[in-house]
Amino acid sequence: MYLFQWLKNGGRQPDVRVPKGPPTPPGRRRYRFYGHVQFVGFRYEAKITVRQLGLTGWAQNQDDGTVIVEIEGETARIDEFLRVMRAVPRFEITEIWTEDLPLSGTETSFEVIG
C-alpha cells in the first residue's frame, strides 16, 4: 500500500508495546530492509518507533532502494522495533538482512541520514 493510499485509509499504525519486566541486555543491530521501503515514510516511522522505545541509532536510504537502520538499546526493545516495522501496512518489506554489532555507547538519539 502506498503512502497516499495509507493516509486515505486512516493511517492506522501498529501499537508500540514497550516491554515490561526487568531490562534485557543491551545490543546493537543493523537491519537492511528490502522491498518498497523508500518514499513511504519508512525512516520517519523508524524514528518515531525508536523514540517511543528509548533506542538510539540512525537510518539511511541506499542507492539500491533499500534502507539501512542501526539501532542500539535493550534487546527486547530492538525486537519490538522490528515487529512494529514489519506490521506497518504501507511498507512492503520483502526481505530483512540482520547483523549484530558491538555496542557504540556514544549515541544519544536517533538520526535520519541523507
C-alpha positions in Angstrom: 0.0 0.0 0.0 1.5 3.3 -1.0 1.7 6.4 1.3 -1.3 8.3 0.0 -3.5 5.1 0.0 -2.5 4.5 3.6 -3.4 8.1 4.5 -6.7 7.8 2.7 -7.4 4.6 4.7 -7.0 6.3 8.0 -3.2 5.9 8.5 -3.5 3.5 11.4 -0.2 2.3 12.8 0.6 -0.7 14.9 0.8 -0.1 18.6 4.3 0.1 20.1 4.4 -2.1 23.2 7.3 -1.2 25.5 8.5 -4.4 27.0 7.7 -4.8 30.7 9.7 -6.6 33.3 13.4 -6.5 34.1 15.7 -4.8 31.5 17.2 -7.1 28.8 20.9 -6.9 27.9 21.9 -4.1 25.6 22.6 -4.8 22.0 23.2 -3.1 18.7 21.7 -4.4 15.4 21.9 -3.3 11.8 19.0 -4.1 9.5 18.8 -3.7 5.8 15.2 -3.6 4.6 14.4 -4.7 1.1 11.1 -4.1 -0.8 9.0 -1.0 -1.2 10.6 0.9 1.7 11.7 4.2 0.2 9.2 7.1 -0.5 6.7 5.7 2.0 7.9 7.4 5.2 9.9 4.4 6.4 12.7 6.4 8.0 10.2 8.7 9.6 8.3 5.8 11.1 11.5 4.2 12.3 12.4 7.5 14.1 9.1 7.7 15.8 9.2 4.0 16.8 12.8 4.2 18.1 12.0 7.2 20.2 8.9 5.5 21.7 11.2 2.6 22.7 14.0 4.7 24.0 16.6 3.4 21.5 19.3 5.2 19.6 20.9 4.9 16.2 20.3 6.0 12.6 18.5 5.3 9.3 19.6 5.9 5.8 18.3 5.3 2.3 20.6 3.4 0.0 21.1 3.8 -3.7 19.9 0.3 -4.4 16.4 1.1 -2.9 17.0 -0.5 0.5 17.0 1.3 3.9 19.6 0.6 6.5 18.7 1.1 10.1 21.2 0.7 13.0 19.7 0.7 16.5 21.1 0.2 20.0 19.4 -0.4 23.3 17.7 -3.2 25.2 17.4 -6.3 23.0 13.7 -6.7 23.8 13.1 -3.2 22.6 15.1 -3.8 19.4 12.9 -6.9 18.8 9.8 -4.8 19.3 11.1 -2.2 16.8 11.4 -4.9 14.2 7.9 -6.2 15.0 6.3 -2.8 14.6 8.2 -2.0 11.3 7.0 -5.3 9.8 3.4 -4.5 10.8 3.2 -1.1 9.2 0.7 -1.7 6.3 2.2 0.8 3.9 5.6 -0.9 3.8 6.1 -3.8 1.5 9.1 -5.4 3.2 10.2 -8.4 1.1 13.4 -9.3 3.0 15.4 -8.2 6.1 19.1 -8.7 6.4 20.3 -8.6 10.0 23.7 -8.1 11.6 24.6 -7.9 15.3 27.2 -5.3 16.0 29.3 -4.2 19.0 27.8 -1.5 21.2 28.8 2.0 20.4 27.7 3.6 23.6 28.2 7.1 22.2 24.8 7.8 20.7 22.2 9.8 22.5 19.4 10.0 19.8 18.2 8.6 16.5 19.2 10.3 13.3 17.8 10.1 9.8 20.8 10.4 7.5 20.5 11.8 4.0 
